[in-house]
Structures are given as C-alpha cells and as structure tokens.
Amino acid sequence: GKKPPQSYPRIRERGEFYIDSFNGEPWSCSFGTAENNGIWFNSSDQAGSIMSALVWVLMLYSAATVTLLALTGGIPVVCGMIYDILCFMALACHAKTSLTDPGSVPIAAIPSERQRLLKDSHSMCGQCQTFKPPMSHHCRICNRCISRMDHHCPWMNNCVGANNLKHFLLFLVYTWTCAAYSLALFGWNYFFCADEDCTFHPIVVHLVRVMTVLCVGAFLFTSSMLMNVCYGLMTGIGTIDRLKKKATNTMNQSDEEPIPLKDVFGIQGWYTWPFPVDPIFEDYDQVMGYCLPQRLDRERQFMEYKRPIPEIQPASSMELPKCINDLLPV
C-alpha cells in the first residue's frame, strides 16, 4: 500500500530533490576560523603558515627555473609553457585548499532526520559543545569540529575535510604531474640528448640540480599522499580513523562504505573536475553529516508552497433549497 504521509520536514524520496540557493555564510570581511569570520584563514599555527608559504616559494622557484631553461634554449618553449600552466594550477588548488572552510560544524548543527531514525543517541563534542557528526573530529589547531576530517595538513595550513577534499586531491595530482614532468625533461636531456643544443646554460645548471632534488622529494611525497587519499576514498576510512583503528586492532570491524566521487567532485559535470571550483553536492546534509534548523524550515516552506491546493467545486445552482426558502421572510 501507499506510505503514510510524513510531517514536514520529512525524508525526501530517492530521486526527489530541490535546490537551496540561500547563502547563510557570514559577510564580514574578517579572517579566522570562527563561525562569524567571513574568510576562512588559520593564523594560529605559525609553523603551518611558514610551511604553506614554503610551498609557494618552491613552486615559483621551479617555474622560474624551467622558464629560464626555455629562454636559454635548453628545452622547447612549449615544454616550458606546459610546466608553468601545471604550476599555476597547483598553486591555485593550494590557495583554494588553504582558504576554503573544510567543513566546520556550526553551533546550530543537529542530526539529520535519517540519523535520528537510525540512532537513539548522538555524539557531542566536549570542546565545541555541539553535535558531532559521524566521521568528524575536533581539530585543536583550527579549534573547530570538521566534517569527515581526514587530517590537518601543515603544508596547506588547514584541515582536509569534506568541503575541500577535492581541492587537496587536485593539488596532489598537479604537484605529482609537475615533479614527474620535470624529471622526465631533465632525464631525457641528460641521458638521450647529446647535441650541443641540449646543453644547459652554466648558471642554469646549478638551478636544475637543486630542482632535481626537490622534484624527487615532491614526487615521492605526493605519491604517498595520493595513495593515502585514494585508500580513504575506496574504504571510507580517513587517516585519523585509520590510525585509531590500527592502534586498537579493529580494522577488520570497519563497516564504512566507499565515498562516491559525486561527494568529492560534486554534480556539476566532469568538465569541472580539473579546476579548483567549489563542488555542488547532491545532498549537502548527507555529505556533511548534519543539518541546520534554518535549512529545514526553508524546506518546509518550500514543500508547503509546492503542496497542491484542492480546488473548490462551484455549486451547479445558486438557488436555495425549498425548506430554507419557507423560513425566509417574505
């Protein structure tokens, strides 16, 4: 038979959705990780700020070295342009990862309707004194609970969570590509090119030697991090949760499900995947693990507005019944 009607707000059926374009983010031009800050920026970790700035210095150093190689004729100009574009994309993804809210849990967060039906009790954060969604953790550096937190990355000077995992993954991919591409250029020039045209300028040679060491380190590090992120996507277990399970020897008892790519890259289309643009999630509450009363109230108003209003059928005749006519005064 048909399901009994649910009271509003209710659980949406499979395939049923609506677009909530309301912007509830703070508009204040202030930097920080508090809920009232308009621009997400972690300034409490001095070491993280230095390491994050060092990434830019090293990437710009490598771009300048390859540009000098192209200008001095050591490599084709097209190869230098390709490397500079990859560096630009890597730095854009780095900036987007650092300045994007990773998925901080607001004070007004409450469990979703589905969570309330499946569980009788829910976790609370002892630091934030708020609801703690599943797979979330409290970051002592950002001083916020982060939804689906993987780890706090000092190279990003930010946490990696549900809201900026796409940008972090793209940064790793572009950095790995830069390192592999530059090592391939240097290796081809050193081992397979014996012409005088392949000889590097004496000054640029020293820059290339330093860059080779940096590229080897970056290639190994990003390869390790890419395997770590891919393992988390395939198993649904983040870095922090995996370390906890290994410490308690409970990895075999894990019941997490793999994370769909649409919960990382969004549903805009595959053509937006290579670019550091914010993803649009199919079900924001499900990805973040919480919902807000304000959002539920907007859904209730939207559903009530969409609810069909029964039509009033007009009477076939406007004449009153005879029994009533007899009672009326003449």
Buried (B, 14 or more C-beta within 10 A) or exposed (E): EEEEEEEBBEEBEEEEEEEEEEEEEEEEEEBBBEBEBEEBBBEBBEEBBEBBEEBEEBBEBBBBBBBBBBEEEBBEEEBBEBBBEBBEBBBBBBBBBBBBBBBBBBEBBBBBBEBEEEEEEBEEBEEBEBBBBBBBBBBEBBBBBBBBBBBBBBBBBBBBBBBBBBBBBBBBBBBBBBBBBBBEBBEEBEEEEEEEEBBBBEEBEEBBEEBBEBBEEBBEBBBEBBEBBEEBBEBBBBBBBBEBBEEEEEEEEEEBEEBEEBBBBBEEEEEBBEEBBBBBBEEBBBBBBBBBEEBBEBBBEBBEEEEEEEEEEEEEEEEEEEEEEEEEEE
